[in-house]
Amino acid sequence: MTTTPWLIRIPDVFAPFAPQILEGLGARPRKALGSDYHLVDLADPSALEDSEWSIFIRWALPVDHAWPCCPQKMDGFVEKAAQGILKKFGDRAPQAIFTGPLLPGAPHPYYKHLATNLRGRVLQLFPTLPVADVESQDPEAGTLFALVGKEGLYCGIRSPREANGFYPGGTKFIRQSEAISRAGAKIAEALHYLKLHRPDLPAGAHWLELGASPGGMTAELLDRGYRVTAIDKAALDARLDRAPGLTFVRGDVDTFQPKGEFDALLCDMNGDPRGSLRQVVRLSKSLRPGGKIVFTLKAAGADTPGEMLELLRAAEAYATASGLELIARTHLTYNRQEFTLFFEVG
């Protein structure tokens, strides 16, 4: 086992399987923290990247500095914690420092405010850091992440790509817009996650969206300045009527024959994931070289982690054999029992 403990985040949808997931990663539990977090020892930290069980892990951080305490009951916590962070990490030259709460969805904002105040004080103590904005981080450079909660303070340095997210805990809070559907938040998070691996698509890039109704994802893509050709047997929300940049085809994805080329493809269709992926592979022939694919692999009906992994292996093998390059795969905040896979066309 490693001497450095790890803080790993298992999404709540997989919480019933946490013991099996930890065993699959070769992790020995120390204690549960916050709502999704587990402090563990790892037999081999490379399992967080190499093991198929890593798909169930939202975020992972080596804990180089821990202070178990109750911040709310401690006088001068922010100053003491900031001085401790400076002593531990002051000579390690992180590109940035970002803090967050161990319980991000808690109704009481105490620890969110505490994390903000802690970051502000740490930045006063540290030398000037090259990156101040989350979106400007180099995915491959080390960032100092710190999480704070009723269980204390837990800090470490890891690159955003290795940790699986730019933010402490891995994900940015994106409000689930009710304007059309909550799916807009899912594609917004997916595009943010893609920054870990590829540059943003340029404004005006053309997306082909399969199974678009009622149009939550469509609206998000349009708001970002992209063009969208959306396919669905059901109608889009009336608020998208005559939306600039939108071409809507009312019909079956299975029989759709595209005209022209596209820069990216999005598929979040319900139903048999194998059938959805077959259509993604077929229509990927209409993507330009380097075109991106964002595919939601629905795992409904797969009741155990083993069944989910079997479905994931089959999907990735089929896509790879069909000429698609797997860029990344993850479980996003707004995913349920499903995974988001990112591919690229050669």
C-alpha positions in Angstrom: 0.0 0.0 0.0 1.1 3.6 -0.7 2.1 5.8 2.3 0.3 8.8 0.8 -3.5 8.5 1.2 -5.8 9.3 -1.6 -9.1 11.3 -1.7 -11.4 9.7 -4.3 -14.9 10.7 -5.3 -17.5 8.1 -6.1 -20.7 9.6 -7.5 -23.7 9.0 -5.3 -25.5 7.0 -8.1 -22.7 4.4 -7.5 -22.6 4.6 -3.7 -24.3 1.2 -3.2 -21.4 -0.3 -5.1 -18.6 1.6 -3.3 -17.1 -1.4 -1.5 -16.9 -3.4 -4.8 -15.4 -0.4 -6.7 -12.8 0.2 -4.0 -11.9 -3.5 -4.1 -11.6 -3.4 -7.9 -9.1 -0.5 -7.6 -7.1 -2.2 -4.9 -8.0 0.5 -2.4 -8.3 0.0 1.3 -10.8 2.4 2.9 -9.7 4.7 5.8 -12.9 6.8 6.2 -15.7 8.4 4.3 -15.7 12.2 4.0 -18.4 14.6 2.9 -21.1 13.0 0.7 -19.1 11.3 -2.2 -15.5 11.2 -0.9 -13.5 8.3 0.4 -10.0 8.6 2.0 -8.2 5.4 1.0 -4.8 3.7 0.7 -4.0 2.4 -2.8 -1.9 -0.7 -3.5 -1.0 0.9 -6.9 -2.1 4.5 -7.7 -1.7 3.8 -11.4 -5.0 1.9 -11.1 -6.8 5.2 -11.0 -5.8 5.7 -14.7 -5.2 2.1 -15.9 -8.0 0.1 -14.3 -11.4 -0.2 -15.9 -12.8 0.4 -12.5 -11.6 4.0 -12.7 -14.8 4.8 -14.7 -16.6 4.9 -11.4 -14.3 7.5 -10.0 -15.3 11.1 -10.5 -12.0 12.7 -9.2 -8.9 11.6 -7.4 -6.2 13.5 -5.4 -3.1 12.4 -3.5 -3.5 13.8 0.0 -0.1 15.3 0.7 -1.4 17.4 3.7 -4.4 16.6 5.9 -5.7 18.4 9.0 -8.5 16.4 10.6 -10.4 18.9 12.7 -13.8 20.7 12.9 -13.1 24.1 11.3 -16.4 25.5 12.6 -15.4 25.0 16.2 -11.8 26.3 15.8 -10.7 29.9 16.3 -8.5 31.2 13.5 -9.0 28.2 11.3 -8.4 30.1 8.0 -5.1 31.6 9.1 -3.8 28.4 10.7 -4.8 26.3 7.6 -3.3 28.8 5.2 0.0 28.8 7.1 0.1 25.0 7.1 -0.5 24.9 3.3 2.3 27.5 2.7 4.7 25.4 4.8 3.8 22.2 3.0 3.5 23.4 -0.6 5.3 26.8 -0.7 8.3 25.4 -2.6 6.4 23.1 -5.0 5.4 25.8 -7.5 1.8 24.8 -8.4 0.3 26.6 -11.4 -2.7 27.6 -9.4 -4.6 27.1 -6.1 -8.2 26.2 -6.0 -10.3 25.2 -3.0 -13.8 23.7 -2.5 -16.1 22.1 0.0 -16.3 18.4 0.7 -20.0 18.7 0.6 -20.6 20.9 -2.5 -24.4 20.4 -2.6 -25.0 21.2 1.1 -27.9 23.6 1.6 -25.9 25.6 4.2 -23.1 27.7 2.5 -20.7 27.8 5.5 -18.0 25.5 4.0 -18.4 27.0 0.5 -17.6 30.5 2.0 -14.9 29.0 4.2 -13.2 27.5 1.1 -13.4 30.8 -0.7 -11.9 32.6 2.3 -9.1 30.0 2.7 -8.1 30.4 -1.0 -8.0 34.2 -0.6 -5.7 34.0 2.4 -3.4 31.3 0.8 -3.0 33.5 -2.3 -1.9 36.3 -0.1 0.8 34.1 1.4 2.0 32.4 -1.8 4.3 34.0 -4.4 2.4 35.1 -7.5 1.0 32.1 -9.4 0.9 31.9 -13.2 -2.8 30.9 -13.4 -5.6 32.7 -11.6 -8.6 31.5 -13.6 -9.8 27.9 -13.6 -10.4 27.8 -17.4 -6.8 29.0 -18.1 -5.1 26.0 -16.4 -2.8 23.8 -18.3 -4.4 20.4 -18.1 -1.0 18.7 -17.7 0.6 21.1 -15.1 0.2 20.6 -11.3 -2.5 22.5 -9.4 -2.8 22.7 -5.6 -6.3 21.5 -4.8 -7.8 21.8 -1.3 -11.1 20.5 0.1 -12.6 21.5 3.4 -15.5 20.2 5.4 -16.7 19.3 8.9 -14.0 16.5 8.8 -11.2 19.0 8.3 -8.8 20.0 5.5 -7.4 17.8 2.7 -4.8 19.0 0.2 -2.7 17.8 -2.7 -1.1 18.6 -6.0 -2.1 16.9 -9.2 -2.6 18.0 -12.8 -6.3 18.6 -13.8 -6.1 15.8 -16.4 -4.8 13.3 -13.9 -7.3 14.4 -11.2 -10.1 14.2 -13.8 -11.3 17.8 -13.5 -10.3 21.5 -13.4 -12.1 22.1 -10.1 -11.7 20.7 -6.6 -13.9 17.6 -6.7 -13.6 17.5 -10.4 -16.7 19.3 -11.7 -17.9 22.8 -12.1 -21.4 23.6 -10.8 -23.6 24.2 -13.8 -27.2 25.2 -13.1 -29.7 22.8 -14.7 -31.6 25.2 -16.8 -35.4 24.6 -16.9 -35.8 26.8 -20.0 -36.2 23.7 -22.2 -34.7 20.7 -20.4 -32.0 20.0 -17.8 -30.0 18.2 -20.5 -28.4 21.5 -21.4 -26.3 21.3 -18.2 -25.1 17.9 -19.2 -23.6 19.0 -22.5 -22.2 22.2 -20.9 -20.3 20.0 -18.4 -19.2 17.6 -21.2 -17.7 20.4 -23.2 -16.0 21.8 -20.1 -14.6 18.3 -19.5 -13.4 18.0 -23.1 -11.1 20.9 -22.4 -8.9 18.5 -20.4 -8.0 16.7 -23.6 -8.7 18.9 -26.7 -9.0 22.7 -27.5 -12.5 24.2 -27.8 -14.2 23.8 -31.2 -14.3 27.2 -32.9 -17.4 29.3 -33.0 -19.5 28.4 -35.9 -18.5 24.7 -35.8 -21.3 22.5 -37.1 -22.8 19.8 -34.7 -24.9 16.8 -35.8 -27.2 16.0 -32.8 -29.0 12.6 -32.7 -32.2 12.3 -30.7 -32.4 16.0 -29.9 -35.9 16.4 -28.6 -37.0 18.5 -26.7 -33.9 20.5 -27.4 -32.1 21.3 -24.1 -28.7 20.3 -25.5 -29.5 22.0 -28.8 -30.2 25.3 -27.1 -26.9 25.1 -25.2 -24.9 24.5 -28.3 -26.6 27.3 -30.1 -26.0 29.7 -27.2 -22.3 28.9 -27.5 -22.3 30.1 -31.2 -22.3 26.6 -32.8 -24.5 25.5 -35.7 -26.7 22.5 -35.1 -28.4 20.0 -37.4 -30.8 18.2 -35.0 -32.5 14.9 -35.7 -35.5 13.4 -33.9 -38.9 11.8 -34.5 -40.4 14.1 -31.9 -40.7 17.9 -32.2 -38.3 20.3 -30.6 -39.6 22.9 -28.1 -41.4 25.7 -29.8 -38.9 28.2 -28.4 -36.4 26.8 -30.9 -38.6 27.6 -33.9 -36.5 29.6 -36.5 -33.5 29.7 -34.1 -30.5 31.0 -35.9 -28.0 28.3 -36.8 -30.5 25.5 -36.3 -31.6 22.9 -38.9 -34.2 20.5 -37.6 -34.9 17.2 -39.4 -38.1 15.5 -38.1 -37.4 11.9 -38.7 -35.8 8.6 -37.6 -32.1 8.7 -36.9 -31.8 5.2 -38.4 -32.8 6.4 -41.8 -31.3 9.8 -41.8 -28.9 10.4 -44.7 -26.6 13.5 -44.0 -25.7 16.0 -46.6 -22.4 17.8 -46.2 -19.8 17.5 -43.5 -19.9 18.2 -39.7 -17.3 19.1 -37.1 -18.8 17.2 -34.2 -21.5 14.7 -33.3 -23.6 14.5 -30.2 -25.7 11.5 -29.1 -27.7 11.3 -25.9 -30.4 9.0 -27.2 -32.4 6.8 -24.9 -32.9 3.1 -25.7 -30.5 0.3 -26.6 -27.0 1.8 -26.3 -25.7 -0.7 -28.9 -28.2 0.6 -31.5 -27.3 4.2 -30.7 -23.6 3.5 -31.1 -24.2 1.8 -34.4 -25.8 5.0 -35.7 -22.9 7.1 -34.2 -20.4 5.0 -36.1 -22.4 5.2 -39.3 -22.8 8.9 -39.2 -19.3 9.5 -38.1 -18.4 9.1 -41.7 -19.8 12.6 -42.2 -17.4 14.2 -39.8 -14.4 16.1 -40.9 -10.9 14.7 -40.0 -10.4 15.5 -36.3 -14.1 15.6 -35.7 -15.3 15.1 -32.1 -18.0 12.8 -30.8 -19.8 13.1 -27.5 -21.7 9.9 -26.8 -23.8 9.0 -23.7 -23.6 5.3 -23.1 -26.8 4.4 -21.3 -26.3 1.6 -18.8 -29.9 1.2 -17.7 -30.6 -2.5 -17.4 -27.1 -3.2 -16.3 -27.7 -3.7 -12.6 -24.1 -4.3 -11.3 -20.7 -2.7 -11.8 -19.6 -5.9 -13.6 -22.5 -5.6 -16.1 -21.8 -1.9 -16.6 -18.1 -2.7 -17.3 -19.0 -5.4 -19.8 -21.2 -3.0 -21.7 -18.5 -0.4 -21.6 -15.9 -2.8 -22.9 -18.1 -3.9 -25.8 -18.9 -0.3 -26.7 -15.3 0.8 -26.8 -14.2 -2.2 -28.7 -16.8 -1.7 -31.3 -16.1 2.0 -31.7 -12.3 1.4 -31.9 -12.7 -1.4 -34.5 -14.9 1.0 -36.5 -12.0 3.6 -36.7 -12.9 5.9 -33.8 -10.2 7.0 -31.4 -11.3 7.0 -27.7 -10.2 10.4 -26.2 -11.6 10.0 -22.7 -14.5 8.6 -20.8 -16.1 9.7 -17.5 -19.1 9.9 -15.4 -20.4 13.5 -15.3 -22.4 15.2 -12.6 -25.6 15.1 -14.5 -25.2 11.5 -15.7 -27.3 8.9 -14.0 -26.5 5.2 -14.6 -24.6 6.2 -17.8 -21.2 7.2 -18.9 -20.0 9.9 -21.4 -17.5 8.8 -24.0 -15.5 11.1 -26.1 -14.2 10.0 -29.5 -12.2 11.6 -32.4 -12.2 10.8 -36.1 -8.8 10.2 -37.6 
